[in-house]
């Protein structure tokens, strides 16, 4: 069976599996859409509150049903580089909407935290849960029932998935996501990584490390490596929520502003008041979700999306599984080499041909569905373009290049970097897990070594500094799952494990926590489920047990007699230190209600 046919078969399987939930979802969506323009159902006092600060002309327009009103949900704050550019967007959007005969209002703000700031800190234990909180906060903003379409301003790790869950929860409304773009290129990512490893070894001090980090993260925009934030932007474009070619244009440029204005005007055109009504929940279907997974594999994207995509799909009544993701990985070649999967950053990816070239190559072999709806219209072919600034200041689009401008960064479908995607699923007597292999050398795709048990990042770092880890081993870092402590990212483990690997030792990581889009050269079986706090097999591993991680066969096994394993009592530990401080007490209901990793690690719904 051809790849095209197998992708169609997987898509059809998702359709069949999702029928009960998808049909109920669409029934609710269509019932909401049939009520017409939202303001028509508001009482006079309600409406007066809703447009109290508007101009007399805007009040007159909003009093009727003839002028569309855009609701802006913004993740703006001026501490975080990726979201700081959004400060000026509402004014730009309001002006563009007025020029096109519409109105725009900021409907609400959502939190936007940065995993880069909170790595290794107590606040990191709020990060994953912030996704569902963001969906709720966006829902509060849109609940005023004043809007004909929604514009979502968000970029980073949990923000975009949370906003997409909200967009699909309000699926009767058209929605467009407007990005801010990546910061310009700073210190090369491989040099930043080198300095981090030197610091871990004690060969450079904090001053040298801070200088390197500051040169890497130096201005407005997303971090330039290919982590969750930039994987989000890829997903929004390949799934049709962005205007074509808009994902990776730098902040503060005329083209960036032109794309923002264009998105506002397009949102007005796709409301129920126009002729191209495109409700988000109808637009995003099983084919769109499969396109997102394919894009993730083709670019070696963030492991976080093995959870986020499951939760995002579920918000639209679509049941996506890790098995679907795993099977798609075997069909989709790796076409992008962006750090940590290569030396380039996302600006180099954009210069090589960007999303337009990537989508064009995937379409060549039918690896993505062309017959989808997008905010731009029908068909993914419209996204095989390069967005540019025209002489009149508007956006113009040229066909994407026939050949990559840099084949070391962005490959053709005929000459991929590897035959399968960057993500794989692992199964075995330890449960299920995810591994990102696109940055792992082939000779390290299989690691068999004794377990060394840790219950925190700090324990491993201390053991490394004391010289206790100069050997082959698999670090088992457990009680890091969503129920235990909110499933923080464990980036602090990367430098010491990278140092040990560079010294020639065969090392790997096994954890019920996360490593995210920055998962790099060390083999890491992550998102292990069932997690330790649920008594999963990971809680039965002992120091010295031989573990075999085989990313080729897709297996994860502890080589212990099954009867012996069954007789062991799962280890339990005191988790009270995770329950207070830096807001963690506020998230106790989330820890109690959260579902497992393979079902999206969500408090809102579980994919059954």
N, C-alpha and C positions, 0 to 999 in steps of 0.2 A: 504494500500500500504506500502511495506517495506521501511525502510530508504534508502536502496540501490536503489530501484525503484524510490523513490521520488527525490533523488539526480540526478538520470539519467534524470528524467522529467524536473527538473530545468535546468540542463545542456542543454537539447534539446531545452528548451524555449529560453535560451541565444543564442544558435546556430541559431534558426529561426529569432530571433529579430536582430541578427548581420549580417545576410546574405548580405544585400546590402553593408555595410561598410567593412565587412570582405572580400568579393569577390573582391572589388576594391583594398583593401590593398594587397591581395595575387597577383593580377595581376601586380601591381607595383613592388612588391618584386621579382616576377619571371622574370619580364622584366630586372630588375637590375642584377639579378643573371646570366641571359643568356648572358650577355656581357663578361663573363669570368673573368679571373684574372685581377684585377683592373689596375695594372701597365701597362698592354698591351695597354691601351687606352691613356696613357700619352705621350705627345711629349717629345723629347729628353731633351729640356731645363727644362720642368717640372720635369722629372725624375732626372735630375742632381741636381736640388734643393733639391729633396726629399731624396737623399742619399749622399749629399755632405760630411757629417761627418763620413760616414761609412768607414770601412777598404776596401782595394782593393778587397779582396775576397768577401766581402759582396756586394760591388758595382757590381761585376761580376755576383753574384747570383741574385741580384735584377734587373739587366738589362734584364733578361729573365723571363719566366713564370714558372720555374720549382721549385723554392724554396719559400715556404710560408713565409709571413711576418706578424707578430702579431703587432697590434696597441694597445698600453697600454693607457688607460684613467685613470688617477690617481687623487684621492682626497687627496693626501698627504699634510699635513702641520704638523709642529712639536709643535704647541701649543695644539692641541686637542689629548687627550689620544687615542681615537679610531683610529685616522688616522696617528699618529706618526710612528707606525710600518711599514707603507708602504714606508718609506724612502729607505729601502734596497731592496724592492721587484723588481724594474726594473733590477737591476744587477743580482738578482737570476733568474729572468725570461729570461733575455738575455742569461745567461750561459746555462740554461736548454734547451732553444730553439736551441742554437748552437749544443749542444750534440745530439739533435734529428734531426739535419739537417735543421733547420730553422733560422729565424732572428726575432728579436723583437725590436721595437722602441717605445719610449714614444710619443704618438700621441698628447697628450694634457693634461692639468690639469683642474680641475673644482673646484669651491669654496666648502668649507665644513665648515659651521658654526655650532655652538653648542648651542642648545636651553638652555642647562644647564648654559652657560655663560650669555646668553642674557635674561633669565627669568626676567620679570618685567621691562626690560630696553627698550629704543626706538628701539634698533637693533632687538628686537624680532619681530618687524613688517615687517622685511624682510624675516623671516624664511620660511614661507610657499611658498612665491614667489620664494625662492631660488631653489625649486624643478624644476620648469620649466626653470629657468636660467641655472641650471646644465645640463638639457637635451640639451639646446641650445649650451652650451659651449662644451659638449661632441660631439655634431654634428659638431661644427667647427673643432675639432681635427680630426674627421673621414672623413671630407669632402675633405681631401687631396687625397683620392682615391688611397692610397698606400698599402692597407692592405687586407689580406685574412681572417682575423678573428680579433676579439676585445677581450681584457681582461680588465675587469672593476674592479678597486680597490676602494672600497667605503664601508662604514659600516652604518653610522648613519642616522638620521631621514629623511631628505629630499634627502639625497645624493643617496641612493639606488633607491628610486622611480624615481628620475630624471635620473639616469643612465639606469634604465630599459626602460624608455620612449625613451631614445636615442638608446638603443640596438634594440628596436622594430622599431624605425624609420629607422635604418640601418639594417632592418630585413633580408636582403639578405646575411649578414655576420653572421657566427657563433660567438657566444659570450659566455664567461665564466666569472662569477663573482668570485673573489678571496677575501675571508674575512681575517680579521686580528685577530679576536677572542676577547673574553672578558678578562678584567683584572682579576687578581687573587682576591680571596675573601678578603674584608677588613672588616670594621665595619659592623655589621649586619644591614640590611636595616630597621628593625623595631626599632632598637636603634637610628638610624639616624632620623627616623620619630619622635620618642619620644622627642629628643632634639629639633627638629624644633618646635614642639608644645610648649615645655617649653619656647623657645625663643619668640614665638608668645604671650605667656602669660606674658612675662617679668620676668620669673623665672630664666633664665640664660642669660648671656650677649653674645656679639658678639664673644669674644674670645673662649668661650665654643662651640658656634655654629660652628665657623670656624674649630676648632679642630675636631669636629665630622665629618664635611663635608670632611675635608682633609683625615681622616682615611677611609672614604667611597670611595673617588675618589683619588686613591693613586699611580697609575702607568699606564703603557701602556695598551691599550685595551678599549673595550666598558665598560660603566657603567654596573654593574652586575645585576641591577633590570631588570624586563621584560617590558621595555618600547618600543618605536618605533624602536630603533637601533637593539635590539635583536629580535624583531618581524620581522624586515627586514631579518635577517639572517635565521630565521625559514622559511620565505617565499621563499627565494632564493633556499633553499635546497628542500622544498617540491614541488616547481615548476620546479626543475630540472636544475637550473642555477649554482648550486654549485657542486663540486665533492662530492660524498657521504661521510657523516660523518665529513665534514670539518667546520661546522658552529661555533662550540663552543670549539675550541682548543685554548688554551692560546697563546698569542704572545711570540716570543722569544724562543720557544721550538723546538727541532729537528723535531717533528711531524708537527708542523706548517710550517716549511720550506719545508719539504718533500711534503706536500700537495700543496704548491705553485709551486714547481717544476713539480709535477704531472699535475697540471692544465695547465701549459704552454705547456707541451708535448701533453696533450690531445687536446688542442686548435689547434695545428698543424695537428693532426690526423683527425679533423672534418672539415677541409677546403675543398673547391672544388677541390683541387689538390689531395685529398686522396679518399678513398673508402667509407667514412662515412660522407659525406657532410651533415651538420646539421645547416642550416640557422636558426637564432634565431626566425624569424617571422613565419617560418613553425613549428618549435619545440613548441613554446608557442601557444596553442589554447584554446578553451573554457574549455576543461577538465582541462588544467593546471591552468587556472584562478580559477575554482571551487575548485581545490585542495588547492590553496592558501587560499581561504576563509574558507574552512573547517579547515585548519591548524590554522588559526587565531582564530576561535571559540574554537577549542580543547585546545588551550593553553591560552585562555583569553588574547589575544594580544591587540595591540594598537588601540585605537579608530581612530587615524590618518588614518589608512588603510581603513576606510570606505570612505575616499576621495581618498587616493593614489591608491588603487586597481581599482577604477573606472577610474581614469586617466591612469594608467598603461595599463589596458585592452584596453582602447580606442586607445592607441598608436598602438595596433595591430589590430585595426578594430573591436574590440569586445565590445559590449554594455552591461555592467554590471550595475545593479541598486541596490538601497538600499533595494528594495523589495526582490531581489534575496538573498542578504546578510541576511535579516531578516528571510526568510524562511529556509535558511541553518542553521541558529542559532538554530532553533527549532529541528533540526535533529541530531545535533552534540553534544555529551556530552563533558563536561570539564574534561580533563585528566591531566592537569598540574596545580600545585600550586606554582607559582614563584612570589615573591614580585612585585607588591603590592597585588597580589591575594593569597599570603601565606607568610611564613617566609623565604623560601629558595631563593637562587639566581641562576643565570643561570649555575654557576659551579656545584651546587648541582643537577640541572636538567640534566646536562651532565653526572655526576657521576651516576645518577639513571638509565641511559639508553639512554638519549638524543633523538635526532631526529630519530635514527634508531628504537628504541623501540616505539616511538610515531607513526611513519609511519606504523610499523608492526601491531600495535593495530588497527589503522584506516582501514587498508586493510582487517583485519579479518572480518569486517562487511560491507565491500564494501562502506565505507564512503568516500574514495578517489578513483579516477580513476587510475588503474594500467596501462592501455593501453595508456600511454603517451610517448612522446619522451623526452629525457633529454640529457644533454651534455655527460652523461656517456653511453648512448645507449637507448634501448627501455625498457620501463617498470619501474614503481616506486618501484617494488620489490627489485631492485638493491640497493635501499637506506635504506633497513632494516638491516643496518650493523653498526658495531663499527670500526672506523678507528684506526689503531695502527701502530707503527713504527716497521718495520721488521729488522732482524739482518743485512741486507745489506744496511740499511738506507732508503729503499723505503717504501711506504705505503702498508700495508697489511690490509685486511678487514675480520673481523670475524662476524658471524651472531649476530644480536642484542640479548640481553639476553631474555630468555623465560619469566622471571618475573622481575618486576621492582626491582632495588636494594634499592629503598626507596619509598614505596607506599604512603608515606605522601607528596611526591613531584611529583611523576609521577605514575598515576594510570593505571590499565588495563582497557580495554574496557568493561569488565564485571562488574567492580566496580568503575565507574567514580565518581568524586567529586560532580557533579550535572548532571542532565539529559540533559541540553541544554547548548549552548555556552555562552561565557562571554559577548557577545555584543547583544544588542537588538535595534530595531528601534521603535520610538514612533511617533504616528500620532494623530492629533486632530485639534481643532480650532486655535491652535497656529502654525500650520504647521507641519513640520517633524523635527525629532531630533534623536540623537544617545545617548544611555546610555550603560555604561560598568557596569555590575552587578556582575561580578565574585568575586569582593572584598567587595560587599555590603551585609550586613546581611539581610536575608529574611524578617525580620520584618520591614525593611526600604525600601522594594521594592515599597511600596505605601506611598506617602507623600502628604497630603492635608493641605495647610497652606496659610496664607496671603502673598502676594508679598511685597518685599521691593526692590525698584528700585535703581540701581547704574549704572553709566556710565563709571566707570573705576575700576580697582582692588584697586587703592588707596582709593577711596571713601569707599569701603567695609572695608578695613583694618582700616581706621580712625574710622569708626562707631564701629568696634569691640573694638578698644583700648579705646574708650570713653564709653564703657559699654552699648551701645544702642541696642545690638543684643541678649540679654539674653532672648530669647523667641523662640517659634516655628515660622518659616518663610521660604519662598523660595526666595533666592537671585536671582533677575533678573539683570544680568549684560549684558547690550546690547550695540550696536554700537561697537561690537568686531568682526564683520564678515569680510570676505575677501575684500569686496568693501570699508568698513569703514576704516580699518586700517591694512589690511593684515592678519587678524585672528590670533593674537598672542595666545600662550598658557597662561593659567591663573593659573599657579601653585601657585602663591602667595596667592591664595584663599584657598588652601588646609589646611594649618595649622589652621587659625582661624575657618573655618567651622568644622574642625575635633575637635577642642577644644569645640566648642558649642555642637556638637553632643555627645561628651563624658560627657558633663555636664547634658545630659538627654533631650536636646531639639530636636525636630523633625525639621531638616533642610535639605535643598536641594539647588541645583544650577540650574538655567535655563539661558542659554547664547547662543548667536550666535557665540561665540568664541570657543576655543579648550581647552581641558585638556590633551589630548594625552595618551600615553601608561601608564603614571603614575597615571591615574584616579584611585582613591582609594576607601575608605570606605564610603565617603559621596555621596549620590545619585546625579548624575549630568546629566541633559539633555543638551547636547551640540550640536554644529553644527546646531543650529536651523535655518531653512530656510523656507520661505524667511527671510533674515536678516533685521535688523531694518532700515538700510540706504535705503533699497528698499521699505520701508513702510510696511514691514511684520507685522503680528498681534502682534509680540513681542513689536513693537513700540507703540501699543495701550494699553498695560497693565498699570494700575495705582497702586500706593501704596495702599495696603489693599485688592486688588482683590484676591479672593480665587483661587488658582491654585491647580490642582490635577495631580500629576505625578504618573502614574500607570505602573510600569515596568512589571507587570504580564499580564495585558491585552494589553500592548503596546500602551497606550494612554497618551496624553498630552493636558490638557484642562484648560482654564480659565473659571471659573464658573460664567460667566456674560451673561446676556441676549443677544442673537444674534443681536437683533435690536439696543441695546445700544452700543454693540461693533462696529457695522457697522457705527454708527453715530460719533464715536470718530475719531478725526483727528490724524494720526500718529505723534508722537513726533519727532521733528528734533533737532539736536544739532550742534554746531560749531565744525567741525572736522579739522580745519586748523592747530591745534597743531600736528596732525599726519602727516603733509605733508612735513615737513622739519627736517633735523638733522639726523645724523647717516646714511646718504644715502637714507633716505626715499623719498627725492625729485626725485631721480633717478628711483624710482619704481612707479611714478604716472601713467605711461601707464598701468602697471599691475593692479593697483587698478581700473582703468576705464574699463579694458577689461575682468576682471576675471569673470568666471561663478559661479553659486551657488554651495554650498557645496555638494549637492546630485549628482551633475554632475562632481565632482572631483575638484572643486575650481581651475580650470585651465585657463590659458590665451591662451593655445595652441589649445584646442578643447573642445567642450561641448558634452556630451553624450545625444543625443536626444532620 
